Amino acid sequence: QYIFNELTKGKQNDTYFKGCVTNMLRLVHDENLYTSKQIKKYIGERFRTRCHCPEWFTDEEIADYLFRECIAIHLNSTQDKFNLLVFMTRKLFAFAKGECAPENPDNPMFHEIFLSGHIYFTLLLERLSLYLVSVKQVIDKLLLTAEKSGNRSVLTSTILKKALTAKYSEITRPLEYLLTTGNLRSKSGLGLQQMAGITVMADKINWWRFLSHFRAVHRGQFFAEMKTTACRKLYPEAWGFLCPVHTPDGSPCGLLNHLAEMCLITNHQSTIRSVLEILSNAGVQPLDCPIIIDDSYLNVSLDGKMIGYLKEILAADVVNQLRTFKATNQHKIPPTLEIGFIPKTDKATQYPGIFLFSTPARMMRPVFNLKTQSLELIGTFEQVYLDICVTATELIPGVTTHQELKETSILSVLATQIPFPDFNQSPRNMYSCQMGKQTMGTPSHTIKYRSDNKLYTILSPQSCLVRPVAHDYYEGDNYPLGTNAVVAVISYTGYDMEDAMILNKASVERGFKHGSIYKTEIVDLRELAGVKGKSTEIVYQFGRKEDNTSLDGFVDLDGLPFIGTKVEYESPICSYIDSSTGETKVKKYKSMETAFIYDVKLLGNDSGRSVLQSVAITYWIHRPPIIGDKFANRHGQKGVCSVLWPQENMPFTEGGMTPDIIFNPHGFPSRMTIGQMIESMAGKTASMYGTVHDATPFVFSEENVASDYFGKLLENVGFNYYGTERMYSGVDGRELTADIFIGVIYYIRLRHMVGDKYQVRSTGPIDQLTHQPVKGRKRAGGIRFGEMERDSLLAHGTSFLLQDRLFNNSDKTIAFICQKCCSLISPYCAAINDNYDTGPKKSWKCRLCDSSEHIRQIAIPYVLQFLVAELAAVNIKVKFEVKS
């Protein structure tokens, strides 16, 4: 009766709902279950085998364990769990009858963030519980062994200590494994739906890349394999919380998002006692109140716990009062409290009620509360039911409750660095965010003390002349990325087709876009000697003998290289002495690229008392721009250097100015990066005025036109209003017919360099099985010539090239075949002739016809010989007809 009364509370007049509840409860009675104890016993019997509880647990205790660990686990009291299930049942029936709308699980208003600390702590709890099970098994085994040997089976401190230390690695190893590999060792999976890719390396390619790692939010690898696109969509509820621009293109698009600039994540549980007091004083009736609850009441919940009912006519006033206390920091209301009020409407909208949240891991952001004239943190759930204006001009008196702090609050930290993004096509802004993270910039000011595998730096960075306000706010000049370049938009020489760009050779020789790479190699003598585990055996020690003159100028007497030494392929970089034989061995530089020894670090163990067995050698490699290197600007316009054009052949202006970069005008129409044009004009005026210009989005509008503003500034210093100039051919000096758009644009150099990617091979390692070239650039392998490449050669009528690619340069081999038996595997070497003058070195015979008369020498692919041998192993004979 109690269950029936609670379920039908407020729905006394709904005969359909009451009938459904009655039928459900009647099914329980049909099983002869009438009391709580009987039902618990019924559940415990059926779940005993799955709960892994101790044998002495009764069926009722197993049911209690199930309720505690598996149902509404955020609540401790069984009464609270029951109240929540009652609410869920009512909501389900309301949805079935079409009284409320479905809630989309992909909508950010229902999302929380699974923080790294929570993942780590959840895994720790799981490993601790498994560890205790293992300890129990060890204790049982030790006691059983003691009993069999005739001793008393008593749990002593020695046995307990032995059991505790035997399995402690079951806790530590999975945690270390998670951090080092990103792979999860867990039976439950922690509810993540993925077992790999949980941790990523925080690359410090540049400052923006490093920063974006800590603002990234991934939906999960499970969703990347789904066929539907609903989980990738940009929902309007994400406004101000997830950046609409900063997401990669390709497979992770829409799944790997970045938090908006002002979005924060709650990381502590606030005290809620004062919230409950205010709600009680405001008229919220407790769940066990004696008054009759009808349709005019709304449910009130706090952190997923049902706390009472409130009259619908009082709800708006109570919510406003609570919000005022929160915004003004009164009555100890936590500032991170989320107040979601869903009113009743005539339409089938969300299920009505007042939903309050104070838990960690929620996304929140600051807005300006117009009523209290103060800042207020709002969450994803409550934002949907607030009226927030972006600027004061949009404010509607009596309707608008909040105002955005700034217009760019929807963008991520990286997206706010794009100049004039409101003038660009949206995908270009996405590409700009991606390329900003691939830039050779200024990754660190402490490179000497770092030991990254690879670090990229730009040698002559500059402060950008056209910059958003966010650039100064985040101190971008401390980690500059690129260079202000004079860019002429002209189709010149034909070398600038398909996004290629022409660089001024003289500019490059002056240091334009020069970069460098720091590579670190670790030389471990224990690894070279094959010493494994925790062995302290010393096989090699760093050092060299004085009489070894071949190492002079490269390696010091301590066996380590001199700082600043130039090293090339096969140059010695360190030497070590074999302790048993006294022989000196040399470690050599294996890269084909010239480098300089930048730093040498001595690596010890945690105690600092071990013999030196490992060093980290850092190389400095100079990388000037060459043909094939990739460059871009901040508007997603990327391209490779197609030629370094001599300055004397470059077009020049009346003032004698030659551009650093020639940009093809065909890059504008389809990309629609108008922001690049505005930056070119703004950069030109900034150079003349000796100032910097604000490129923050939404500063200019249709009333205040950007091109007009910068055009007038150009006119004031004597330039054309449209940013164009007359230019002259660098080849013959003739004036070009068209006016050329020329200005200053901030260009960045990307880490994708042809020096790291080119792959060339004449001869090299081959596969032992097929005798074909191996694949892989690092292994000096070849590039696969596949079916489509073969089709292309046939279509071009160059079929003889196929023999060159797939035969001569692959696995050509000389084989012997019996012309009579038509067999490739029957010939064998019958004798070896030691006298080379009288005939061939080897004589071949056929096993089948026992004669060498019909043996012929042919050239075939080795893989054919391999295939015939494989088929022969399964009793399939292959015959070849050989013509004379």
C-alpha positions in Angstrom: 0.0 0.0 0.0 2.9 2.4 0.8 4.5 1.8 -2.6 1.2 2.4 -4.3 0.5 5.6 -2.4 4.0 7.0 -3.1 3.8 6.2 -6.8 0.4 7.7 -7.2 1.0 10.8 -5.1 0.0 13.8 -7.1 -1.7 11.6 -9.7 -4.8 10.6 -7.8 -7.0 11.4 -10.7 -5.0 9.6 -13.4 -6.8 6.3 -13.6 -4.5 4.9 -16.4 -1.4 5.4 -14.2 -3.1 4.0 -11.1 -4.2 0.9 -13.2 -0.6 0.3 -14.4 0.8 0.6 -10.9 -1.8 -1.8 -9.6 -1.0 -4.4 -12.3 2.8 -4.1 -11.6 2.3 -4.7 -7.9 -0.1 -7.6 -8.6 2.7 -9.3 -10.5 4.7 -9.3 -7.3 1.8 -10.8 -5.3 1.6 -13.5 -7.9 5.0 -14.6 -6.8 3.8 -14.8 -3.2 5.9 -11.9 -2.2 4.2 -9.6 0.4 6.9 -8.3 2.7 10.3 -6.5 2.3 12.1 -9.5 3.8 10.5 -11.9 1.3 11.4 -9.8 -1.7 15.0 -9.4 -0.5 15.3 -13.1 -0.1 13.9 -13.6 -3.6 16.4 -11.2 -5.1 19.3 -12.5 -3.1 18.7 -16.1 -4.2 19.0 -15.1 -7.9 22.0 -12.8 -7.6 24.1 -14.8 -5.2 26.3 -16.3 -7.9 27.0 -12.9 -9.5 27.8 -10.8 -6.4 30.9 -12.7 -5.3 29.9 -12.1 -1.6 31.2 -14.2 1.3 29.5 -17.6 1.7 28.1 -16.7 5.1 26.0 -13.8 3.7 22.3 -14.4 3.9 20.0 -13.8 0.9 18.8 -10.6 2.5 22.4 -9.3 3.0 23.2 -10.0 -0.7 20.1 -8.0 -1.7 21.3 -5.1 0.5 24.7 -5.4 -1.1 23.1 -5.2 -4.5 21.0 -2.2 -3.6 24.1 -0.4 -2.1 26.5 -1.1 -5.0 24.4 -1.2 -8.1 21.3 0.9 -7.7 21.5 4.7 -7.4 25.0 4.4 -6.0 25.3 8.2 -5.4 22.7 7.8 -2.6 23.4 6.0 0.8 19.9 5.6 2.2 17.6 2.9 0.8 14.7 5.4 1.4 16.4 7.9 -0.8 16.9 5.3 -3.5 13.2 4.3 -3.3 12.2 8.0 -3.7 14.4 8.4 -6.7 13.0 5.2 -8.3 9.4 6.5 -7.7 10.3 9.8 -9.5 11.9 7.9 -12.4 8.8 5.7 -12.8 6.5 8.8 -12.9 8.8 10.4 -15.5 8.8 7.2 -17.6 5.0 7.1 -17.7 4.8 10.8 -18.5 7.1 10.2 -21.5 5.2 7.1 -22.6 2.0 9.2 -22.7 3.6 12.0 -24.6 3.5 14.5 -21.7 7.2 15.2 -21.8 9.9 15.2 -24.5 12.8 12.7 -24.7 16.2 13.9 -23.4 19.1 13.5 -25.8 22.1 11.7 -24.2 24.4 13.5 -26.6 23.3 16.9 -25.4 26.0 18.7 -23.3 23.4 20.0 -20.8 23.3 16.4 -19.4 27.1 15.9 -19.4 29.7 15.9 -16.7 33.5 15.6 -17.2 35.2 12.4 -16.1 38.4 14.0 -14.7 41.8 12.4 -14.7 41.9 12.3 -10.9 38.6 10.5 -10.8 39.7 7.9 -13.3 42.9 7.3 -11.4 41.1 7.1 -8.0 38.4 4.8 -9.4 41.1 2.4 -10.7 42.9 2.6 -7.3 39.7 1.6 -5.5 39.1 -1.3 -7.9 42.7 -2.5 -7.5 42.4 -2.2 -3.7 39.3 -4.4 -3.6 41.0 -7.0 -5.9 44.1 -6.8 -3.7 42.2 -7.7 -0.6 40.7 -10.7 -2.4 44.2 -11.8 -3.3 45.4 -11.3 0.3 42.6 -13.5 1.5 43.5 -16.2 -0.9 47.2 -16.1 0.2 46.2 -16.2 3.9 44.0 -19.2 3.2 46.8 -21.0 1.3 49.4 -20.3 4.1 47.0 -21.5 6.8 46.2 -24.6 4.8 49.9 -25.3 4.3 50.5 -24.9 8.1 47.7 -27.2 8.9 49.0 -29.9 6.5 52.4 -29.7 8.1 50.9 -30.4 11.5 51.3 -26.9 12.9 48.4 -24.8 14.4 46.6 -22.8 11.7 46.7 -19.5 13.6 46.8 -16.1 11.8 50.1 -14.6 13.1 51.6 -11.2 12.3 54.3 -13.0 10.1 51.6 -14.7 8.0 49.7 -11.4 7.6 52.8 -9.5 6.7 53.8 -12.2 4.1 50.3 -12.1 2.6 50.2 -8.3 2.4 53.6 -8.0 0.7 53.1 -10.9 -1.7 50.5 -9.1 -4.0 51.1 -5.4 -3.5 52.2 -5.0 -7.1 48.6 -5.7 -8.1 47.9 -2.2 -7.0 50.9 -0.3 -8.3 51.5 -1.9 -11.7 48.1 -1.2 -13.3 48.4 2.4 -12.1 51.9 2.8 -13.6 50.8 1.0 -16.8 47.8 3.4 -17.2 50.1 6.5 -17.0 52.9 5.2 -19.2 50.9 3.5 -22.0 47.3 4.9 -21.6 46.0 1.4 -21.5 43.6 0.3 -18.8 43.9 -3.0 -16.9 40.5 -3.4 -15.4 37.8 -6.1 -15.5 35.0 -3.6 -15.1 36.4 -1.0 -17.5 35.5 1.8 -15.1 32.5 2.5 -17.3 34.7 4.1 -19.9 33.8 1.8 -22.8 37.4 1.9 -23.9 40.6 0.2 -22.7 43.2 2.3 -24.6 44.0 5.9 -25.3 43.1 7.1 -21.8 46.3 9.1 -21.4 48.1 11.2 -24.0 51.6 12.7 -24.0 51.5 16.5 -23.4 53.6 17.5 -26.4 55.4 20.8 -26.0 55.8 21.5 -29.7 54.8 25.1 -28.8 53.0 26.9 -26.0 49.5 26.7 -27.6 49.8 23.0 -28.2 50.8 22.4 -24.6 48.0 24.6 -23.3 45.3 23.0 -25.4 46.1 19.5 -24.0 44.8 20.7 -20.6 41.6 22.2 -22.1 40.7 19.2 -24.2 37.6 17.1 -23.6 37.2 13.8 -25.5 33.8 12.1 -25.7 35.4 8.6 -25.8 36.9 6.2 -28.3 33.7 4.2 -28.3 31.8 7.0 -30.1 34.5 7.2 -32.8 33.4 3.8 -34.1 29.7 4.6 -34.2 28.0 5.0 -37.5 25.7 7.8 -36.4 26.8 11.5 -36.3 24.5 12.6 -33.4 27.4 12.4 -30.9 29.5 14.7 -33.1 27.0 17.5 -33.6 27.4 21.0 -32.2 24.4 21.5 -30.0 23.2 25.0 -29.1 23.4 24.0 -25.4 27.2 23.9 -25.7 27.2 27.7 -26.1 29.9 29.2 -23.8 31.1 25.7 -22.6 32.6 24.0 -25.7 34.3 25.9 -28.5 32.5 25.7 -31.8 35.7 26.3 -33.8 38.4 24.3 -32.0 37.9 20.7 -33.0 40.0 18.6 -35.4 38.9 17.7 -38.9 38.8 14.0 -39.7 37.8 11.0 -37.5 37.9 12.8 -34.1 35.8 15.8 -35.4 33.1 16.7 -32.9 34.4 14.1 -30.4 37.6 15.9 -29.3 36.4 19.3 -28.2 38.0 22.1 -26.2 36.6 24.1 -23.4 35.6 27.7 -24.0 38.0 30.3 -22.7 36.0 31.1 -19.6 34.6 27.6 -18.9 35.7 25.9 -15.7 35.1 22.5 -14.1 34.0 22.2 -10.5 36.4 20.1 -8.5 35.0 20.0 -5.0 31.8 19.1 -3.2 30.2 22.2 -1.7 28.4 22.1 1.6 24.6 22.1 1.0 23.2 22.4 4.6 22.3 26.1 4.0 20.5 25.3 0.7 18.3 22.8 2.5 17.4 25.3 5.2 16.5 28.0 2.7 14.3 25.6 0.7 12.6 24.5 3.9 11.9 28.1 4.9 10.7 28.9 1.4 7.8 26.4 1.5 9.3 23.2 0.2 7.2 20.3 1.7 9.2 17.2 2.7 8.4 13.9 1.1 6.7 12.5 4.2 4.5 15.5 4.7 0.8 14.8 5.7 -0.7 17.2 3.2 -2.2 15.9 0.0 0.1 16.5 -3.0 -1.7 17.3 -6.3 -0.8 18.4 -9.9 0.0 21.9 -8.7 3.2 20.7 -7.0 6.7 20.4 -8.6 9.4 17.9 -7.6 12.5 19.4 -5.9 15.8 17.4 -6.1 19.3 18.1 -4.9 22.3 16.2 -6.4 19.9 13.4 -7.6 18.2 13.1 -4.2 14.5 13.9 -4.0 14.0 16.3 -1.1 10.3 17.4 -1.4 7.6 19.2 -3.3 6.9 22.9 -4.0 3.8 24.8 -5.2 4.2 25.7 -8.8 3.1 29.3 -8.1 5.9 29.7 -5.6 8.6 28.0 -7.7 9.8 31.0 -9.7 10.1 33.2 -6.6 12.0 30.6 -4.7 14.4 30.0 -7.6 15.0 33.8 -8.0 15.6 34.1 -4.3 18.1 31.2 -4.3 19.9 32.7 -7.4 20.2 36.1 -5.7 21.7 34.6 -2.6 24.1 32.6 -4.8 25.2 35.6 -7.0 25.7 37.9 -3.9 27.4 35.2 -1.8 24.8 35.4 1.0 23.5 32.7 3.5 26.5 30.5 2.6 25.0 29.4 -0.7 27.9 27.9 -2.7 28.8 29.9 -5.9 29.0 26.6 -7.9 25.4 25.6 -7.1 23.5 24.9 -10.3 19.8 25.9 -10.2 17.8 24.3 -12.9 14.1 25.3 -13.0 11.9 23.6 -15.7 8.4 25.1 -15.6 5.3 23.4 -16.8 4.2 24.3 -20.3 1.3 23.5 -22.7 3.7 21.6 -24.9 5.5 18.3 -24.3 8.9 19.8 -23.1 11.3 18.5 -20.4 9.8 16.9 -17.3 9.1 19.8 -15.0 10.7 20.3 -11.6 13.5 22.1 -9.7 16.8 20.4 -10.1 19.8 21.6 -8.0 23.4 20.4 -8.4 26.5 21.0 -6.3 28.7 18.0 -7.2 32.2 18.1 -8.8 33.0 17.5 -12.5 30.3 19.9 -13.9 31.1 22.5 -16.5 30.3 26.1 -15.4 31.0 29.6 -16.7 30.7 33.2 -15.4 28.0 35.6 -16.7 26.9 39.0 -15.4 23.7 38.9 -13.3 21.7 42.0 -14.3 19.5 41.9 -11.2 22.3 41.7 -8.6 24.9 43.5 -10.8 27.5 40.8 -10.0 29.2 37.8 -11.5 27.4 34.4 -11.4 28.5 31.0 -12.3 26.0 29.0 -14.4 26.0 25.4 -15.5 25.0 23.6 -18.7 21.6 22.5 -17.3 20.4 25.8 -16.0 21.7 27.9 -19.0 18.9 26.6 -21.2 16.2 28.2 -19.0 18.0 31.6 -18.6 17.6 34.6 -20.9 21.2 35.8 -21.6 22.0 38.7 -23.9 25.4 38.9 -25.6 25.6 42.7 -25.7 23.7 45.5 -24.0 21.9 46.4 -27.3 20.1 43.0 -27.2 18.8 43.5 -23.6 15.0 43.2 -23.2 13.8 44.8 -19.9 11.9 42.4 -17.7 12.9 39.4 -19.8 16.7 39.3 -20.0 18.3 38.1 -16.7 22.0 37.9 -17.6 24.6 39.3 -20.0 27.8 37.8 -21.4 31.0 39.1 -20.0 32.4 39.5 -23.6 31.4 38.4 -27.1 34.3 36.0 -27.5 33.3 33.9 -24.4 32.2 31.1 -26.7 35.7 30.6 -28.2 38.6 28.5 -26.8 41.9 29.9 -25.8 43.4 29.0 -29.1 40.4 30.2 -31.2 40.7 33.7 -29.5 44.2 34.0 -31.0 42.9 34.1 -34.6 42.8 37.7 -36.0 39.4 38.7 -37.4 37.9 35.2 -37.3 34.4 36.7 -37.9 35.6 37.6 -41.4 36.6 34.0 -42.3 34.8 30.9 -43.4 34.2 28.6 -40.4 36.4 25.6 -41.6 39.3 27.9 -42.1 39.2 28.9 -38.4 39.1 25.2 -37.5 42.2 24.6 -39.6 43.9 27.6 -38.0 43.4 26.1 -34.5 44.9 22.8 -35.8 47.9 24.4 -37.4 48.6 26.7 -34.5 49.3 23.5 -32.6 51.8 22.3 -35.2 53.9 25.4 -35.4 57.6 25.6 -34.8 57.5 28.3 -32.2 59.0 28.9 -28.7 58.2 25.8 -26.7 60.2 26.6 -23.6 62.7 29.0 -22.1 64.5 26.1 -20.3 65.5 24.0 -23.3 68.9 23.2 -21.7 67.2 21.5 -18.8 64.7 19.5 -20.9 65.2 16.0 -22.5 62.3 15.8 -24.9 62.8 13.3 -27.8 62.2 16.2 -30.2 61.8 19.9 -29.7 61.2 22.4 -32.5 62.1 26.1 -32.2 62.0 29.1 -34.6 65.2 31.1 -34.5 64.0 34.7 -35.2 60.4 35.0 -34.0 58.6 38.4 -33.9 55.7 39.9 -32.0 52.7 40.1 -34.4 51.6 43.5 -35.5 47.9 42.5 -35.8 46.7 40.7 -32.7 43.6 40.1 -30.7 43.4 41.3 -27.1 43.7 37.6 -25.9 47.3 37.5 -27.3 48.4 40.0 -24.7 46.2 38.6 -22.0 47.8 35.2 -22.4 51.3 36.8 -22.8 51.8 35.4 -26.3 54.9 37.5 -26.8 56.7 35.4 -24.2 56.2 32.4 -26.5 56.2 33.9 -30.1 55.3 31.7 -33.0 56.1 33.4 -36.3 57.3 36.3 -38.3 55.7 39.4 -39.9 56.2 38.8 -43.6 55.6 41.1 -46.6 53.2 39.2 -48.7 52.2 40.1 -52.3 49.1 38.5 -53.8 50.1 37.8 -57.4 50.3 34.8 -59.7 54.0 34.9 -60.6 56.1 32.3 -62.5 53.6 29.4 -62.1 55.5 28.0 -59.1 52.7 29.2 -56.8 50.0 26.9 -58.1 47.9 24.7 -55.8 48.7 26.5 -52.5 52.4 26.5 -53.2 54.2 29.7 -52.3 57.4 31.4 -53.5 59.9 32.6 -50.8 62.3 35.4 -51.3 65.8 33.7 -51.4 67.5 36.8 -49.9 65.0 36.9 -47.0 65.7 33.3 -46.2 69.5 33.9 -46.4 69.0 36.8 -43.9 67.4 34.3 -41.5 63.7 34.4 -42.4 61.9 31.3 -41.0 65.0 29.5 -39.9 64.3 26.9 -37.4 66.1 24.3 -35.3 65.4 20.9 -33.8 66.7 19.5 -30.5 66.9 15.7 -30.5 67.8 13.7 -27.4 69.3 10.3 -27.5 69.7 8.2 -24.4 72.8 5.9 -24.3 72.2 3.1 -21.7 75.2 0.8 -21.1 73.1 -1.7 -19.2 70.9 -2.0 -22.3 73.9 -2.4 -24.6 75.4 -5.1 -22.3 72.0 -6.9 -22.2 71.7 -6.6 -18.4 68.0 -6.9 -17.4 65.9 -6.5 -14.3 67.4 -5.1 -11.0 70.8 -6.7 -11.5 73.7 -4.4 -10.4 76.2 -6.1 -12.6 78.6 -3.6 -14.3 79.7 -4.7 -17.8 80.6 -1.4 -19.4 81.8 1.9 -18.1 82.1 5.3 -19.9 85.7 6.2 -20.8 88.4 5.9 -23.4 92.2 5.3 -23.7 94.5 8.2 -24.3 96.3 6.5 -27.1 93.1 6.2 -29.2 93.7 9.2 -31.4 90.6 8.5 -33.7 88.4 9.9 -30.9 90.4 13.1 -30.5 88.2 16.2 -31.1 85.0 14.1 -30.5 85.1 12.4 -27.2 86.8 13.5 -23.9 88.8 11.1 -21.6 85.6 10.4 -19.6 84.1 8.9 -22.8 81.5 11.7 -23.3 81.4 14.1 -26.2 82.6 17.7 -26.2 79.8 20.3 -26.1 79.5 22.1 -29.5 81.2 19.3 -31.5 79.9 18.9 -35.1 78.8 15.3 -35.8 78.0 13.7 -39.1 77.1 10.2 -40.1 79.3 7.6 -38.3 80.9 10.2 -36.1 81.7 8.9 -32.6 79.5 10.4 -29.9 80.7 8.5 -26.9 82.9 5.6 -25.9 82.9 3.0 -23.2 85.3 0.3 -21.9 84.5 -3.4 -21.4 85.3 -4.1 -17.7 86.3 -7.7 -18.5 88.5 -7.3 -21.6 89.5 -3.6 -21.4 88.4 -3.1 -25.0 87.1 0.3 -26.0 83.9 0.4 -27.9 82.4 3.4 -29.7 78.8 4.6 -30.1 78.3 6.3 -33.4 75.9 9.0 -34.8 73.5 7.2 -37.1 71.6 10.1 -38.7 72.5 11.4 -42.2 71.8 15.0 -41.0 74.6 17.1 -39.7 74.2 18.1 -36.0 76.0 19.7 -33.1 76.3 18.3 -29.5 74.1 20.7 -27.5 74.1 19.1 -24.1 75.1 16.0 -22.2 73.2 14.9 -19.1 74.3 12.2 -16.6 71.4 10.0 -15.6 71.5 8.1 -12.3 69.0 6.3 -10.2 66.6 7.6 -7.5 69.2 7.3 -4.7 72.0 9.0 -6.7 74.6 6.5 -5.6 74.7 4.3 -8.6 77.7 3.9 -11.1 77.1 6.1 -14.2 75.5 3.8 -16.7 73.3 6.1 -18.8 73.6 9.5 -20.4 71.3 11.7 -22.4 72.9 13.4 -25.4 71.0 16.3 -27.0 71.8 17.3 -30.6 71.1 20.7 -32.2 70.1 20.5 -35.8 69.7 23.6 -38.0 66.8 23.7 -40.4 66.7 26.5 -42.9 63.6 26.7 -45.1 64.0 24.5 -48.2 61.7 23.5 -51.1 58.9 21.3 -49.7 58.7 22.8 -46.2 55.2 23.8 -45.0 54.1 27.3 -44.0 50.8 28.9 -43.0 49.2 32.1 -41.7 46.7 32.4 -38.9 43.7 32.1 -41.2 44.1 28.4 -42.2 45.9 29.2 -45.5 48.7 26.6 -45.6 51.1 25.9 -48.4 54.6 24.5 -49.2 57.6 26.4 -50.4 57.9 25.6 -54.1 61.0 27.6 -55.0 63.4 30.0 -53.4 63.3 32.9 -55.9 66.3 35.2 -56.2 65.5 38.7 -54.9 66.7 40.4 -58.2 63.9 38.5 -60.0 61.2 39.2 -57.5 58.6 41.9 -58.4 59.2 45.2 -56.6 57.2 48.3 -55.7 57.9 51.9 -56.6 59.7 52.2 -53.2 61.9 49.2 -54.0 60.1 46.9 -51.6 60.3 43.2 -52.6 57.9 40.7 -50.9 59.1 37.9 -48.6 56.3 35.6 -49.8 54.3 35.5 -53.0 50.7 34.2 -52.4 48.5 33.0 -55.2 45.3 34.9 -55.6 43.4 31.7 -56.4 43.6 30.9 -52.7 41.0 33.5 -51.8 37.7 32.8 -53.8 36.9 29.3 -52.5 38.4 29.7 -49.0 36.9 33.2 -48.4 39.5 34.2 -45.8 38.6 37.9 -45.8 40.3 38.2 -42.4 43.6 37.6 -44.2 43.0 40.6 -46.5 42.1 42.8 -43.5 45.2 41.6 -41.7 47.3 42.5 -44.7 46.0 46.1 -44.7 46.2 46.4 -40.9 49.8 45.0 -40.9 50.8 47.5 -43.5 49.4 50.5 -41.5 50.9 49.1 -38.2 54.3 49.0 -39.9 54.0 52.6 -41.0 52.6 53.9 -37.7 54.9 51.8 -35.5 52.0 50.4 -33.5 49.9 47.2 -33.2 46.2 46.8 -34.2 43.4 45.1 -32.4 42.1 42.1 -34.3 39.6 40.9 -31.7 36.5 39.5 -33.4 33.2 41.4 -33.5 34.9 44.8 -33.0 33.9 45.8 -36.6 30.4 45.6 -38.0 28.3 46.7 -41.0 28.2 50.2 -39.6 31.9 50.3 -38.7 33.5 48.6 -41.7 37.0 47.2 -41.2 38.2 47.7 -44.7 37.1 51.4 -44.6 38.9 52.0 -41.3 42.2 50.5 -42.4 41.8 51.9 -45.9 41.6 55.5 -44.5 44.7 54.8 -42.4 46.6 53.7 -45.5 45.5 56.9 -47.3 46.8 58.9 -44.4 50.4 57.5 -44.9 50.3 57.8 -48.7 49.2 54.4 -49.8 46.2 53.3 -51.9 42.9 53.0 -50.1 42.4 49.4 -51.2 45.9 48.2 -50.1 47.2 47.7 -53.6 50.4 49.1 -55.2 51.9 49.3 -58.7 54.7 46.7 -59.0 57.4 46.1 -61.6 58.7 42.8 -63.0 62.0 41.7 -61.5 63.0 40.0 -64.7 62.7 42.9 -67.3 61.6 45.9 -65.2 58.3 46.5 -66.9 55.4 47.8 -64.9 52.8 45.1 -64.2 49.4 45.9 -65.7 47.4 45.1 -62.6 47.5 46.7 -59.2 49.0 44.2 -56.7 47.6 43.7 -53.2 50.6 43.8 -50.9 50.8 44.0 -47.1 52.2 42.5 -43.9 50.8 39.2 -42.7 52.0 37.1 -39.7 53.3 33.8 -41.1 54.2 30.7 -39.1 56.3 27.7 -40.0 54.8 24.3 -39.4 56.8 21.3 -38.1 56.0 19.3 -41.3 59.4 19.5 -43.1 60.6 17.6 -46.1 63.8 16.7 -44.3 61.7 14.5 -41.9 59.5 12.9 -44.6 61.4 12.3 -47.8 62.0 8.6 -48.6 64.5 7.5 -51.2 66.2 4.1 -51.7 68.5 2.5 -54.3 69.4 -0.7 -52.5 68.8 -1.7 -48.9 67.4 -4.3 -46.6 65.0 -6.9 -47.9 62.4 -9.2 -46.3 63.9 -12.7 -45.5 60.8 -14.5 -46.7 59.9 -12.8 -49.9 63.2 -11.1 -50.8 61.2 -7.9 -51.5 62.3 -4.5 -50.1 61.0 -3.9 -46.6 58.7 -1.0 -45.9 59.2 1.9 -43.6 61.3 5.1 -43.8 63.3 4.4 -40.6 64.4 1.0 -42.0 65.6 2.4 -45.3 62.7 0.6 -47.0 60.8 1.2 -50.2 57.4 2.7 -51.0 54.7 0.2 -51.9 53.9 0.0 -55.6 50.3 -1.3 -55.5 47.5 -2.3 -57.8 46.3 1.3 -58.5 49.9 2.4 -59.3 50.1 -0.6 -61.7 46.8 0.5 -63.3 48.2 4.0 -63.8 51.2 2.8 -65.7 49.2 0.5 -67.9 46.8 3.4 -68.6 49.7 5.6 -69.7 51.0 2.9 -72.0 54.3 2.5 -70.1 53.9 -1.1 -69.3 57.6 -1.9 -69.5 58.1 0.3 -66.4 56.2 -2.4 -64.5 59.0 -4.8 -65.1 61.5 -2.3 -63.8 59.4 -1.5 -60.6 57.9 -4.9 -59.8 60.8 -7.1 -61.0 64.2 -5.6 -61.5 64.0 -3.3 -58.5 62.2 -5.7 -56.3 62.9 -9.5 -56.0 64.5 -10.5 -59.3 66.3 -13.8 -58.8 68.0 -16.4 -61.0 66.3 -19.8 -60.8 66.7 -23.2 -62.6 63.8 -25.1 -64.2 63.5 -28.4 -66.0 62.1 -27.9 -69.4 60.9 -31.5 -69.7 59.2 -31.8 -66.3 58.0 -28.2 -66.3 58.9 -28.0 -62.7 60.6 -25.2 -60.8 61.3 -27.2 -57.6 62.7 -30.4 -59.1 66.2 -29.1 -60.1 68.9 -29.5 -57.5 72.7 -28.8 -57.2 74.3 -32.1 -58.1 78.0 -31.2 -57.9 80.3 -28.2 -57.3 83.2 -27.7 -59.7 86.3 -26.5 -57.9 88.1 -25.8 -61.1 86.5 -22.6 -62.4 88.4 -22.7 -65.7 86.8 -25.9 -67.0 83.1 -24.9 -66.6 80.5 -23.5 -64.3 80.9 -23.7 -60.6 77.7 -25.7 -59.9 76.0 -28.4 -62.0 72.2 -28.8 -61.7 70.1 -31.9 -62.2 66.4 -32.7 -62.2 65.2 -35.0 -59.5 62.4 -36.4 -61.6 64.2 -37.2 -64.9 67.6 -37.6 -63.3 69.2 -35.6 -66.1 70.8 -32.2 -66.5 70.0 -32.0 -70.2 66.8 -30.0 -69.9 67.8 -27.7 -67.1 67.4 -24.0 -68.1 68.3 -20.9 -66.2 65.6 -18.2 -66.0 65.0 -14.9 -64.2 61.8 -14.8 -62.1 60.4 -13.0 -59.0 61.6 -14.8 -55.9 58.1 -14.7 -54.5 57.0 -17.0 -57.3 59.5 -19.6 -56.2 58.3 -19.2 -52.7 54.6 -19.6 -53.8 55.4 -22.8 -55.7 57.2 -24.3 -52.7 54.2 -23.4 -50.5 51.8 -25.0 -52.9 53.9 -28.1 -53.1 53.7 -28.4 -49.3 49.9 -28.9 -49.7 50.2 -31.4 -52.6 49.5 -28.9 -55.4 51.8 -29.2 -58.4 52.5 -26.1 -60.6 53.8 -26.7 -64.1 55.6 -24.0 -66.2 55.9 -24.2 -70.0 59.4 -22.9 -70.9 60.0 -22.1 -74.5 63.5 -22.4 -76.0 
